[in-house]
Amino acid sequence: MSLDQGALLAEIIGAIAVVASLIYLTVELRTQSKMNRLASANDLATQWSGLMISMHDSAELSEIWLKGTSDFDSLGPVSKLRFSAFFGRFLRNSEALYFRVLDKTLDQTIWRGIERTIRDLLCLPGSQAWWETRKHWYTDDFQSLVSDLIARGEAEVMFDKYNVEKLQKTLE
């Protein structure tokens, strides 16, 4: 084998090594991307569980929630504070997830379900009254999203099947 043939063989081996490295890097990036999406979905489940547990464990908070989403202004100061703490936490988590979907670490399919939940909750009159007094706490991008969701007004009528009005009358 001549020196020129040896150099050519070395170049070919080097090119194969570069291609193999690129393939390995691509596989690793895909794996990391999948892991990030799974972590985002896990975070969502954990956050949602925390919110639902606090509602589940407190009949008083559930009552405040039902009354507040109907008519926020009718709540007393302490109830307004508790409603605000719960709803603010829900929306702050939603805002964080919104930015995850924008940077593609949260799957669009999962986000569509979250978006429908936000829309349904923010189309209730008490929730809208709360939002008008607190929206400045959130980023401009999230405020725009929420405004669009409210403007669409396509929400399901929440809690209709639960006879909330009848329940509220019995609680008064």
DRENDOMI-423009 format. One record per atom (N, C-alpha, C): atom name; x, y, z. Coordinates in nm, 2 decimals, always signed. Layout:
REM residues N
+------+--------+--------+--------+
! nuro !     px !     py !     pz !
+------+--------+--------+--------+
!   CA !      X !      Y !      Z !
...
+------+--------+--------+--------+
REM end
This chain:
REM residues 172
+------+--------+--------+--------+
! nuro !     px !     py !     pz !
+------+--------+--------+--------+
!    N !  +0.09 !  -0.12 !  +0.00 !
!   CA !  +0.00 !  +0.00 !  +0.00 !
!    C !  +0.09 !  +0.12 !  +0.00 !
!    N !  +0.06 !  +0.21 !  -0.09 !
!   CA !  +0.14 !  +0.34 !  -0.10 !
!    C !  +0.09 !  +0.44 !  +0.01 !
!    N !  +0.17 !  +0.54 !  +0.02 !
!   CA !  +0.14 !  +0.65 !  +0.12 !
!    C !  +0.01 !  +0.72 !  +0.08 !
!    N !  -0.02 !  +0.74 !  -0.05 !
!   CA !  -0.14 !  +0.80 !  -0.10 !
!    C !  -0.26 !  +0.71 !  -0.07 !
!    N !  -0.25 !  +0.58 !  -0.09 !
!   CA !  -0.36 !  +0.49 !  -0.06 !
!    C !  -0.39 !  +0.49 !  +0.09 !
!    N !  -0.28 !  +0.49 !  +0.17 !
!   CA !  -0.30 !  +0.49 !  +0.32 !
!    C !  -0.37 !  +0.62 !  +0.36 !
!    N !  -0.34 !  +0.73 !  +0.30 !
!   CA !  -0.40 !  +0.86 !  +0.34 !
!    C !  -0.55 !  +0.86 !  +0.30 !
!    N !  -0.58 !  +0.80 !  +0.18 !
!   CA !  -0.72 !  +0.79 !  +0.14 !
!    C !  -0.80 !  +0.70 !  +0.23 !
!    N !  -0.74 !  +0.59 !  +0.27 !
!   CA !  -0.80 !  +0.50 !  +0.36 !
!    C !  -0.83 !  +0.57 !  +0.50 !
!    N !  -0.74 !  +0.64 !  +0.54 !
!   CA !  -0.75 !  +0.72 !  +0.67 !
!    C !  -0.87 !  +0.82 !  +0.66 !
!    N !  -0.87 !  +0.89 !  +0.54 !
!   CA !  -0.98 !  +0.98 !  +0.52 !
!    C !  -1.12 !  +0.91 !  +0.52 !
!    N !  -1.13 !  +0.80 !  +0.46 !
!   CA !  -1.25 !  +0.72 !  +0.45 !
!    C !  -1.29 !  +0.68 !  +0.59 !
!    N !  -1.20 !  +0.63 !  +0.67 !
!   CA !  -1.23 !  +0.59 !  +0.81 !
!    C !  -1.27 !  +0.71 !  +0.89 !
!    N !  -1.20 !  +0.82 !  +0.87 !
!   CA !  -1.24 !  +0.94 !  +0.94 !
!    C !  -1.38 !  +0.99 !  +0.91 !
!    N !  -1.42 !  +0.98 !  +0.78 !
!   CA !  -1.55 !  +1.02 !  +0.74 !
!    C !  -1.66 !  +0.93 !  +0.80 !
!    N !  -1.63 !  +0.80 !  +0.80 !
!   CA !  -1.72 !  +0.70 !  +0.86 !
!    C !  -1.74 !  +0.73 !  +1.01 !
!    N !  -1.63 !  +0.76 !  +1.08 !
!   CA !  -1.64 !  +0.79 !  +1.22 !
!    C !  -1.72 !  +0.92 !  +1.25 !
!    N !  -1.71 !  +1.02 !  +1.16 !
!   CA !  -1.79 !  +1.14 !  +1.17 !
!    C !  -1.93 !  +1.11 !  +1.15 !
!    N !  -1.97 !  +1.03 !  +1.05 !
!   CA !  -2.11 !  +1.00 !  +1.03 !
!    C !  -2.16 !  +0.92 !  +1.15 !
!    N !  -2.08 !  +0.82 !  +1.20 !
!   CA !  -2.13 !  +0.74 !  +1.31 !
!    C !  -2.15 !  +0.83 !  +1.43 !
!    N !  -2.07 !  +0.93 !  +1.45 !
!   CA !  -2.08 !  +1.03 !  +1.57 !
!    C !  -2.21 !  +1.11 !  +1.55 !
!    N !  -2.24 !  +1.15 !  +1.43 !
!   CA !  -2.36 !  +1.23 !  +1.40 !
!    C !  -2.48 !  +1.15 !  +1.43 !
!    N !  -2.48 !  +1.02 !  +1.39 !
!   CA !  -2.60 !  +0.93 !  +1.41 !
!    C !  -2.62 !  +0.91 !  +1.56 !
!    N !  -2.51 !  +0.89 !  +1.63 !
!   CA !  -2.52 !  +0.87 !  +1.78 !
!    C !  -2.57 !  +1.00 !  +1.84 !
!    N !  -2.52 !  +1.12 !  +1.80 !
!   CA !  -2.57 !  +1.24 !  +1.86 !
!    C !  -2.72 !  +1.26 !  +1.83 !
!    N !  -2.76 !  +1.23 !  +1.71 !
!   CA !  -2.91 !  +1.24 !  +1.67 !
!    C !  -2.99 !  +1.15 !  +1.76 !
!    N !  -2.95 !  +1.03 !  +1.78 !
!   CA !  -3.02 !  +0.94 !  +1.87 !
!    C !  -3.03 !  +0.99 !  +2.01 !
!    N !  -2.92 !  +1.04 !  +2.06 !
!   CA !  -2.91 !  +1.09 !  +2.20 !
!    C !  -3.00 !  +1.22 !  +2.21 !
!    N !  -3.00 !  +1.30 !  +2.11 !
!   CA !  -3.09 !  +1.42 !  +2.12 !
!    C !  -3.24 !  +1.38 !  +2.12 !
!    N !  -3.27 !  +1.29 !  +2.04 !
!   CA !  -3.41 !  +1.24 !  +2.04 !
!    C !  -3.45 !  +1.18 !  +2.17 !
!    N !  -3.36 !  +1.10 !  +2.23 !
!   CA !  -3.39 !  +1.04 !  +2.36 !
!    C !  -3.41 !  +1.15 !  +2.46 !
!    N !  -3.32 !  +1.25 !  +2.46 !
!   CA !  -3.33 !  +1.36 !  +2.56 !
!    C !  -3.46 !  +1.43 !  +2.54 !
!    N !  -3.49 !  +1.46 !  +2.42 !
!   CA !  -3.62 !  +1.53 !  +2.39 !
!    C !  -3.74 !  +1.45 !  +2.44 !
!    N !  -3.74 !  +1.32 !  +2.42 !
!   CA !  -3.85 !  +1.24 !  +2.47 !
!    C !  -3.85 !  +1.24 !  +2.62 !
!    N !  -3.73 !  +1.24 !  +2.69 !
!   CA !  -3.73 !  +1.24 !  +2.83 !
!    C !  -3.78 !  +1.37 !  +2.89 !
!    N !  -3.75 !  +1.48 !  +2.82 !
!   CA !  -3.80 !  +1.61 !  +2.86 !
!    C !  -3.95 !  +1.62 !  +2.85 !
!    N !  -4.01 !  +1.57 !  +2.74 !
!   CA !  -4.15 !  +1.56 !  +2.73 !
!    C !  -4.22 !  +1.48 !  +2.84 !
!    N !  -4.16 !  +1.37 !  +2.87 !
!   CA !  -4.21 !  +1.28 !  +2.97 !
!    C !  -4.20 !  +1.35 !  +3.11 !
!    N !  -4.09 !  +1.42 !  +3.13 !
!   CA !  -4.08 !  +1.50 !  +3.26 !
!    C !  -4.18 !  +1.61 !  +3.27 !
!    N !  -4.21 !  +1.67 !  +3.16 !
!   CA !  -4.32 !  +1.78 !  +3.16 !
!    C !  -4.45 !  +1.72 !  +3.19 !
!    N !  -4.48 !  +1.60 !  +3.13 !
!   CA !  -4.61 !  +1.54 !  +3.15 !
!    C !  -4.62 !  +1.49 !  +3.30 !
!    N !  -4.51 !  +1.45 !  +3.35 !
!   CA !  -4.51 !  +1.41 !  +3.49 !
!    C !  -4.53 !  +1.53 !  +3.59 !
!    N !  -4.46 !  +1.64 !  +3.55 !
!   CA !  -4.48 !  +1.76 !  +3.63 !
!    C !  -4.63 !  +1.80 !  +3.63 !
!    N !  -4.69 !  +1.80 !  +3.51 !
!   CA !  -4.83 !  +1.83 !  +3.50 !
!    C !  -4.91 !  +1.74 !  +3.59 !
!    N !  -4.89 !  +1.62 !  +3.58 !
!   CA !  -4.97 !  +1.52 !  +3.67 !
!    C !  -4.95 !  +1.55 !  +3.82 !
!    N !  -4.83 !  +1.59 !  +3.86 !
!   CA !  -4.80 !  +1.62 !  +4.00 !
!    C !  -4.87 !  +1.75 !  +4.04 !
!    N !  -4.86 !  +1.85 !  +3.95 !
!   CA !  -4.92 !  +1.98 !  +3.99 !
!    C !  -5.07 !  +1.96 !  +3.99 !
!    N !  -5.13 !  +1.90 !  +3.89 !
!   CA !  -5.27 !  +1.88 !  +3.89 !
!    C !  -5.32 !  +1.80 !  +4.01 !
!    N !  -5.25 !  +1.70 !  +4.05 !
!   CA !  -5.28 !  +1.62 !  +4.16 !
!    C !  -5.28 !  +1.70 !  +4.29 !
!    N !  -5.18 !  +1.79 !  +4.30 !
!   CA !  -5.18 !  +1.88 !  +4.42 !
!    C !  -5.30 !  +1.97 !  +4.43 !
!    N !  -5.34 !  +2.02 !  +4.32 !
!   CA !  -5.45 !  +2.11 !  +4.32 !
!    C !  -5.58 !  +2.04 !  +4.35 !
!    N !  -5.60 !  +1.92 !  +4.29 !
!   CA !  -5.72 !  +1.84 !  +4.31 !
!    C !  -5.73 !  +1.79 !  +4.45 !
!    N !  -5.61 !  +1.75 !  +4.51 !
!   CA !  -5.61 !  +1.71 !  +4.65 !
!    C !  -5.65 !  +1.82 !  +4.74 !
!    N !  -5.61 !  +1.94 !  +4.72 !
!   CA !  -5.65 !  +2.05 !  +4.81 !
!    C !  -5.80 !  +2.08 !  +4.80 !
!    N !  -5.85 !  +2.06 !  +4.68 !
!   CA !  -6.00 !  +2.08 !  +4.66 !
!    C !  -6.07 !  +1.96 !  +4.73 !
!    N !  -6.02 !  +1.84 !  +4.70 !
!   CA !  -6.08 !  +1.72 !  +4.76 !
!    C !  -6.08 !  +1.72 !  +4.91 !
!    N !  -5.97 !  +1.76 !  +4.97 !
!   CA !  -5.96 !  +1.75 !  +5.11 !
!    C !  -6.03 !  +1.86 !  +5.19 !
!    N !  -6.08 !  +1.96 !  +5.12 !
!   CA !  -6.15 !  +2.07 !  +5.19 !
!    C !  -6.28 !  +2.10 !  +5.13 !
!    N !  -6.39 !  +2.06 !  +5.20 !
!   CA !  -6.52 !  +2.09 !  +5.16 !
!    C !  -6.54 !  +2.24 !  +5.16 !
!    N !  -6.48 !  +2.31 !  +5.25 !
!   CA !  -6.49 !  +2.46 !  +5.26 !
!    C !  -6.43 !  +2.52 !  +5.13 !
!    N !  -6.31 !  +2.48 !  +5.09 !
!   CA !  -6.25 !  +2.53 !  +4.97 !
!    C !  -6.34 !  +2.50 !  +4.85 !
!    N !  -6.39 !  +2.38 !  +4.84 !
!   CA !  -6.48 !  +2.34 !  +4.73 !
!    C !  -6.60 !  +2.43 !  +4.72 !
!    N !  -6.66 !  +2.46 !  +4.84 !
!   CA !  -6.77 !  +2.56 !  +4.84 !
!    C !  -6.73 !  +2.70 !  +4.80 !
!    N !  -6.62 !  +2.74 !  +4.85 !
!   CA !  -6.57 !  +2.87 !  +4.80 !
!    C !  -6.55 !  +2.88 !  +4.65 !
!    N !  -6.49 !  +2.77 !  +4.60 !
!   CA !  -6.46 !  +2.76 !  +4.46 !
!    C !  -6.59 !  +2.77 !  +4.38 !
!    N !  -6.69 !  +2.69 !  +4.42 !
!   CA !  -6.82 !  +2.69 !  +4.34 !
!    C !  -6.89 !  +2.83 !  +4.35 !
!    N !  -6.89 !  +2.89 !  +4.47 !
!   CA !  -6.94 !  +3.02 !  +4.48 !
!    C !  -6.86 !  +3.13 !  +4.40 !
!    N !  -6.73 !  +3.12 !  +4.41 !
!   CA !  -6.64 !  +3.22 !  +4.35 !
!    C !  -6.65 !  +3.21 !  +4.20 !
!    N !  -6.65 !  +3.09 !  +4.14 !
!   CA !  -6.66 !  +3.09 !  +4.00 !
!    C !  -6.79 !  +3.14 !  +3.94 !
!    N !  -6.89 !  +3.14 !  +4.03 !
!   CA !  -7.02 !  +3.19 !  +3.99 !
!    C !  -7.03 !  +3.34 !  +4.01 !
!    N !  -6.98 !  +3.39 !  +4.13 !
!   CA !  -6.99 !  +3.53 !  +4.16 !
!    C !  -6.87 !  +3.57 !  +4.26 !
!    N !  -6.76 !  +3.60 !  +4.21 !
!   CA !  -6.64 !  +3.63 !  +4.29 !
!    C !  -6.67 !  +3.74 !  +4.39 !
!    N !  -6.74 !  +3.85 !  +4.34 !
!   CA !  -6.76 !  +3.96 !  +4.43 !
!    C !  -6.85 !  +3.93 !  +4.55 !
!    N !  -6.93 !  +3.82 !  +4.54 !
!   CA !  -7.01 !  +3.79 !  +4.66 !
!    C !  -6.93 !  +3.72 !  +4.77 !
!    N !  -6.81 !  +3.68 !  +4.75 !
!   CA !  -6.73 !  +3.62 !  +4.85 !
!    C !  -6.68 !  +3.72 !  +4.95 !
!    N !  -6.67 !  +3.68 !  +5.08 !
!   CA !  -6.61 !  +3.76 !  +5.18 !
!    C !  -6.46 !  +3.77 !  +5.16 !
!    N !  -6.39 !  +3.86 !  +5.24 !
!   CA !  -6.25 !  +3.88 !  +5.22 !
!    C !  -6.17 !  +3.75 !  +5.24 !
!    N !  -6.19 !  +3.67 !  +5.34 !
!   CA !  -6.12 !  +3.55 !  +5.36 !
!    C !  -6.14 !  +3.45 !  +5.24 !
!    N !  -6.26 !  +3.44 !  +5.20 !
!   CA !  -6.30 !  +3.35 !  +5.09 !
!    C !  -6.23 !  +3.40 !  +4.96 !
!    N !  -6.23 !  +3.53 !  +4.94 !
!   CA !  -6.17 !  +3.58 !  +4.82 !
!    C !  -6.02 !  +3.55 !  +4.82 !
!    N !  -5.96 !  +3.56 !  +4.94 !
!   CA !  -5.82 !  +3.52 !  +4.95 !
!    C !  -5.79 !  +3.37 !  +4.92 !
!    N !  -5.87 !  +3.29 !  +4.97 !
!   CA !  -5.86 !  +3.14 !  +4.95 !
!    C !  -5.88 !  +3.11 !  +4.80 !
!    N !  -5.99 !  +3.17 !  +4.74 !
!   CA !  -6.02 !  +3.15 !  +4.60 !
!    C !  -5.90 !  +3.19 !  +4.52 !
!    N !  -5.85 !  +3.31 !  +4.55 !
!   CA !  -5.74 !  +3.37 !  +4.48 !
!    C !  -5.61 !  +3.28 !  +4.48 !
!    N !  -5.59 !  +3.23 !  +4.60 !
!   CA !  -5.47 !  +3.15 !  +4.62 !
!    C !  -5.48 !  +3.02 !  +4.53 !
!    N !  -5.60 !  +2.96 !  +4.53 !
!   CA !  -5.62 !  +2.84 !  +4.46 !
!    C !  -5.62 !  +2.87 !  +4.31 !
!    N !  -5.69 !  +2.96 !  +4.26 !
!   CA !  -5.70 !  +2.99 !  +4.12 !
!    C !  -5.57 !  +3.05 !  +4.07 !
!    N !  -5.51 !  +3.13 !  +4.15 !
!   CA !  -5.38 !  +3.19 !  +4.11 !
!    C !  -5.28 !  +3.08 !  +4.09 !
!    N !  -5.28 !  +2.98 !  +4.18 !
!   CA !  -5.18 !  +2.87 !  +4.16 !
!    C !  -5.21 !  +2.79 !  +4.04 !
!    N !  -5.34 !  +2.76 !  +4.01 !
!   CA !  -5.38 !  +2.69 !  +3.89 !
!    C !  -5.33 !  +2.76 !  +3.77 !
!    N !  -5.36 !  +2.89 !  +3.76 !
!   CA !  -5.32 !  +2.97 !  +3.64 !
!    C !  -5.17 !  +2.98 !  +3.63 !
!    N !  -5.10 !  +2.99 !  +3.74 !
!   CA !  -4.95 !  +3.00 !  +3.74 !
!    C !  -4.89 !  +2.87 !  +3.68 !
!    N !  -4.95 !  +2.76 !  +3.73 !
!   CA !  -4.90 !  +2.63 !  +3.67 !
!    C !  -4.94 !  +2.62 !  +3.52 !
!    N !  -5.05 !  +2.67 !  +3.49 !
!   CA !  -5.09 !  +2.67 !  +3.35 !
!    C !  -5.00 !  +2.76 !  +3.26 !
!    N !  -4.96 !  +2.87 !  +3.32 !
!   CA !  -4.87 !  +2.96 !  +3.25 !
!    C !  -4.74 !  +2.89 !  +3.22 !
!    N !  -4.69 !  +2.83 !  +3.32 !
!   CA !  -4.56 !  +2.75 !  +3.31 !
!    C !  -4.57 !  +2.65 !  +3.20 !
!    N !  -4.68 !  +2.58 !  +3.20 !
!   CA !  -4.70 !  +2.47 !  +3.10 !
!    C !  -4.72 !  +2.53 !  +2.96 !
!    N !  -4.78 !  +2.65 !  +2.95 !
!   CA !  -4.79 !  +2.72 !  +2.82 !
!    C !  -4.65 !  +2.75 !  +2.77 !
!    N !  -4.56 !  +2.79 !  +2.85 !
!   CA !  -4.43 !  +2.82 !  +2.80 !
!    C !  -4.35 !  +2.69 !  +2.76 !
!    N !  -4.39 !  +2.58 !  +2.83 !
!   CA !  -4.33 !  +2.45 !  +2.79 !
!    C !  -4.38 !  +2.41 !  +2.65 !
!    N !  -4.50 !  +2.44 !  +2.62 !
!   CA !  -4.55 !  +2.40 !  +2.49 !
!    C !  -4.49 !  +2.49 !  +2.39 !
!    N !  -4.47 !  +2.61 !  +2.42 !
!   CA !  -4.40 !  +2.70 !  +2.32 !
!    C !  -4.26 !  +2.66 !  +2.29 !
!    N !  -4.19 !  +2.61 !  +2.40 !
!   CA !  -4.05 !  +2.57 !  +2.37 !
!    C !  -4.04 !  +2.42 !  +2.34 !
!    N !  -4.16 !  +2.36 !  +2.31 !
!   CA !  -4.17 !  +2.22 !  +2.26 !
!    C !  -4.12 !  +2.12 !  +2.36 !
!    N !  -4.13 !  +2.14 !  +2.49 !
!   CA !  -4.10 !  +2.04 !  +2.59 !
!    C !  -4.23 !  +1.98 !  +2.64 !
!    N !  -4.34 !  +2.03 !  +2.60 !
!   CA !  -4.47 !  +1.97 !  +2.64 !
!    C !  -4.55 !  +1.94 !  +2.51 !
!    N !  -4.60 !  +1.82 !  +2.50 !
!   CA !  -4.67 !  +1.78 !  +2.38 !
!    C !  -4.80 !  +1.86 !  +2.36 !
!    N !  -4.82 !  +1.90 !  +2.23 !
!   CA !  -4.95 !  +1.97 !  +2.20 !
!    C !  -5.07 !  +1.90 !  +2.24 !
!    N !  -5.07 !  +1.77 !  +2.23 !
!   CA !  -5.19 !  +1.69 !  +2.27 !
!    C !  -5.23 !  +1.71 !  +2.41 !
!    N !  -5.13 !  +1.71 !  +2.50 !
!   CA !  -5.15 !  +1.73 !  +2.64 !
!    C !  -5.20 !  +1.88 !  +2.66 !
!    N !  -5.13 !  +1.97 !  +2.59 !
!   CA !  -5.17 !  +2.11 !  +2.61 !
!    C !  -5.31 !  +2.14 !  +2.57 !
!    N !  -5.36 !  +2.08 !  +2.46 !
!   CA !  -5.50 !  +2.11 !  +2.42 !
!    C !  -5.60 !  +2.08 !  +2.53 !
!    N !  -5.58 !  +1.97 !  +2.61 !
!   CA !  -5.67 !  +1.94 !  +2.72 !
!    C !  -5.66 !  +2.05 !  +2.83 !
!    N !  -5.54 !  +2.09 !  +2.86 !
!   CA !  -5.52 !  +2.20 !  +2.96 !
!    C !  -5.58 !  +2.33 !  +2.91 !
!    N !  -5.56 !  +2.36 !  +2.79 !
!   CA !  -5.62 !  +2.48 !  +2.73 !
!    C !  -5.77 !  +2.48 !  +2.74 !
!    N !  -5.84 !  +2.36 !  +2.71 !
!   CA !  -5.98 !  +2.36 !  +2.73 !
!    C !  -6.03 !  +2.37 !  +2.87 !
!    N !  -5.95 !  +2.32 !  +2.96 !
!   CA !  -5.98 !  +2.34 !  +3.11 !
!    C !  -5.97 !  +2.49 !  +3.15 !
!    N !  -5.86 !  +2.55 !  +3.10 !
!   CA !  -5.85 !  +2.70 !  +3.13 !
!    C !  -5.97 !  +2.77 !  +3.07 !
!    N !  -6.00 !  +2.74 !  +2.95 !
!   CA !  -6.11 !  +2.81 !  +2.88 !
!    C !  -6.24 !  +2.79 !  +2.96 !
!    N !  -6.27 !  +2.67 !  +2.99 !
!   CA !  -6.39 !  +2.64 !  +3.06 !
!    C !  -6.40 !  +2.72 !  +3.20 !
!    N !  -6.29 !  +2.72 !  +3.27 !
!   CA !  -6.29 !  +2.79 !  +3.40 !
!    C !  -6.30 !  +2.94 !  +3.38 !
!    N !  -6.23 !  +2.99 !  +3.28 !
!   CA !  -6.23 !  +3.14 !  +3.27 !
!    C !  -6.35 !  +3.19 !  +3.20 !
!    N !  -6.44 !  +3.11 !  +3.15 !
!   CA !  -6.56 !  +3.15 !  +3.09 !
!    C !  -6.67 !  +3.17 !  +3.19 !
!    N !  -6.64 !  +3.13 !  +3.32 !
!   CA !  -6.74 !  +3.14 !  +3.42 !
!    C !  -6.73 !  +3.29 !  +3.48 !
!    N !  -6.85 !  +3.35 !  +3.51 !
!   CA !  -6.85 !  +3.49 !  +3.54 !
!    C !  -6.76 !  +3.53 !  +3.66 !
!    N !  -6.76 !  +3.45 !  +3.76 !
!   CA !  -6.67 !  +3.48 !  +3.88 !
!    C !  -6.52 !  +3.47 !  +3.85 !
!    N !  -6.49 !  +3.37 !  +3.77 !
!   CA !  -6.35 !  +3.36 !  +3.72 !
!    C !  -6.30 !  +3.48 !  +3.64 !
!    N !  -6.39 !  +3.53 !  +3.55 !
!   CA !  -6.36 !  +3.64 !  +3.47 !
!    C !  -6.34 !  +3.77 !  +3.56 !
!    N !  -6.43 !  +3.78 !  +3.66 !
!   CA !  -6.42 !  +3.90 !  +3.75 !
!    C !  -6.28 !  +3.89 !  +3.83 !
!    N !  -6.24 !  +3.77 !  +3.87 !
!   CA !  -6.11 !  +3.75 !  +3.94 !
!    C !  -6.00 !  +3.79 !  +3.84 !
!    N !  -6.01 !  +3.74 !  +3.72 !
!   CA !  -5.90 !  +3.76 !  +3.62 !
!    C !  -5.88 !  +3.91 !  +3.59 !
!    N !  -5.99 !  +3.98 !  +3.58 !
!   CA !  -5.97 !  +4.12 !  +3.55 !
!    C !  -5.90 !  +4.20 !  +3.66 !
!    N !  -5.90 !  +4.15 !  +3.78 !
!   CA !  -5.83 !  +4.22 !  +3.89 !
!    C !  -5.69 !  +4.16 !  +3.92 !
!    N !  -5.66 !  +4.05 !  +3.85 !
!   CA !  -5.53 !  +3.98 !  +3.88 !
!    C !  -5.44 !  +3.96 !  +3.76 !
!    N !  -5.49 !  +3.98 !  +3.64 !
!   CA !  -5.42 !  +3.94 !  +3.51 !
!    C !  -5.28 !  +4.01 !  +3.50 !
!    N !  -5.27 !  +4.12 !  +3.57 !
!   CA !  -5.13 !  +4.19 !  +3.56 !
!    C !  -5.02 !  +4.11 !  +3.63 !
!    N !  -5.06 !  +4.00 !  +3.70 !
!   CA !  -4.96 !  +3.92 !  +3.77 !
!    C !  -4.90 !  +3.82 !  +3.67 !
!    N !  -4.95 !  +3.81 !  +3.55 !
!   CA !  -4.91 !  +3.71 !  +3.45 !
!    C !  -4.84 !  +3.78 !  +3.33 !
!    N !  -4.76 !  +3.70 !  +3.26 !
!   CA !  -4.69 !  +3.75 !  +3.15 !
!    C !  -4.78 !  +3.80 !  +3.04 !
!    N !  -4.73 !  +3.89 !  +2.96 !
!   CA !  -4.81 !  +3.95 !  +2.85 !
!    C !  -4.86 !  +3.83 !  +2.75 !
!    N !  -4.77 !  +3.74 !  +2.73 !
!   CA !  -4.81 !  +3.63 !  +2.64 !
!    C !  -4.92 !  +3.55 !  +2.69 !
!    N !  -4.92 !  +3.52 !  +2.82 !
!   CA !  -5.02 !  +3.44 !  +2.88 !
!    C !  -5.15 !  +3.52 !  +2.89 !
!    N !  -5.14 !  +3.65 !  +2.92 !
!   CA !  -5.26 !  +3.73 !  +2.92 !
!    C !  -5.33 !  +3.73 !  +2.78 !
!    N !  -5.25 !  +3.73 !  +2.68 !
!   CA !  -5.31 !  +3.73 !  +2.54 !
!    C !  -5.38 !  +3.60 !  +2.52 !
!    N !  -5.32 !  +3.49 !  +2.56 !
!   CA !  -5.38 !  +3.36 !  +2.55 !
!    C !  -5.51 !  +3.36 !  +2.62 !
!    N !  -5.51 !  +3.40 !  +2.74 !
!   CA !  -5.64 !  +3.40 !  +2.82 !
!    C !  -5.74 !  +3.49 !  +2.76 !
!    N !  -5.70 !  +3.60 !  +2.72 !
!   CA !  -5.80 !  +3.69 !  +2.65 !
!    C !  -5.86 !  +3.63 !  +2.53 !
!    N !  -5.78 !  +3.56 !  +2.45 !
!   CA !  -5.83 !  +3.49 !  +2.33 !
!    C !  -5.93 !  +3.38 !  +2.37 !
!    N !  -5.89 !  +3.30 !  +2.48 !
!   CA !  -5.98 !  +3.20 !  +2.52 !
!    C !  -6.12 !  +3.25 !  +2.57 !
!    N !  -6.11 !  +3.36 !  +2.64 !
!   CA !  -6.24 !  +3.42 !  +2.69 !
!    C !  -6.32 !  +3.47 !  +2.58 !
!    N !  -6.25 !  +3.54 !  +2.48 !
!   CA !  -6.32 !  +3.60 !  +2.37 !
!    C !  -6.39 !  +3.49 !  +2.28 !
!    N !  -6.33 !  +3.37 !  +2.27 !
!   CA !  -6.39 !  +3.27 !  +2.19 !
!    C !  -6.52 !  +3.22 !  +2.26 !
!    N !  -6.52 !  +3.22 !  +2.39 !
!   CA !  -6.65 !  +3.19 !  +2.46 !
!    C !  -6.71 !  +3.06 !  +2.43 !
!    N !  -6.63 !  +2.96 !  +2.39 !
!   CA !  -6.68 !  +2.83 !  +2.35 !
!    C !  -6.69 !  +2.73 !  +2.46 !
!    N !  -6.68 !  +2.77 !  +2.58 !
!   CA !  -6.67 !  +2.68 !  +2.69 !
!    C !  -6.79 !  +2.60 !  +2.71 !
!    N !  -6.77 !  +2.48 !  +2.77 !
!   CA !  -6.88 !  +2.40 !  +2.81 !
!    C !  -6.94 !  +2.47 !  +2.94 !
!    N !  -7.06 !  +2.45 !  +2.96 !
!   CA !  -7.12 !  +2.51 !  +3.08 !
!    C !  -7.08 !  +2.42 !  +3.20 !
!    N !  -6.99 !  +2.47 !  +3.27 !
!   CA !  -6.93 !  +2.38 !  +3.38 !
!    C !  -7.03 !  +2.37 !  +3.49 !
!    N !  -7.02 !  +2.25 !  +3.55 !
!   CA !  -7.09 !  +2.22 !  +3.67 !
!    C !  -7.24 !  +2.21 !  +3.65 !
!    N !  -7.29 !  +2.22 !  +3.53 !
!   CA !  -7.44 !  +2.21 !  +3.51 !
!    C !  -7.50 !  +2.08 !  +3.55 !
!    N !  -7.42 !  +1.97 !  +3.53 !
!   CA !  -7.47 !  +1.84 !  +3.57 !
!    C !  -7.46 !  +1.81 !  +3.72 !
!    N !  -7.40 !  +1.90 !  +3.79 !
!   CA !  -7.39 !  +1.89 !  +3.93 !
!    C !  -7.49 !  +1.96 !  +4.02 !
!    N !  -7.58 !  +2.03 !  +3.95 !
!   CA !  -7.69 !  +2.10 !  +4.02 !
!    C !  -7.63 !  +2.20 !  +4.12 !
!    N !  -7.53 !  +2.28 !  +4.07 !
!   CA !  -7.46 !  +2.37 !  +4.16 !
!    C !  -7.55 !  +2.47 !  +4.22 !
!    N !  -7.64 !  +2.53 !  +4.14 !
!   CA !  -7.73 !  +2.63 !  +4.19 !
!    C !  -7.81 !  +2.58 !  +4.31 !
!    N !  -7.86 !  +2.46 !  +4.29 !
!   CA !  -7.94 !  +2.39 !  +4.40 !
!    C !  -7.85 !  +2.37 !  +4.52 !
!    N !  -7.73 !  +2.32 !  +4.50 !
!   CA !  -7.64 !  +2.30 !  +4.61 !
!    C !  -7.61 !  +2.43 !  +4.68 !
!    N !  -7.58 !  +2.54 !  +4.61 !
!   CA !  -7.55 !  +2.66 !  +4.67 !
!    C !  -7.67 !  +2.71 !  +4.76 !
!    N !  -7.79 !  +2.69 !  +4.71 !
!   CA !  -7.90 !  +2.74 !  +4.79 !
!    C !  -7.91 !  +2.66 !  +4.92 !
!    N !  -7.88 !  +2.53 !  +4.92 !
!   CA !  -7.88 !  +2.46 !  +5.04 !
!    C !  -7.77 !  +2.49 !  +5.14 !
!    N !  -7.66 !  +2.55 !  +5.08 !
!   CA !  -7.55 !  +2.59 !  +5.17 !
!    C !  -7.57 !  +2.73 !  +5.23 !
!    N !  -7.66 !  +2.80 !  +5.17 !
!   CA !  -7.68 !  +2.94 !  +5.23 !
!    C !  -7.76 !  +2.94 !  +5.35 !
+------+--------+--------+--------+
REM end
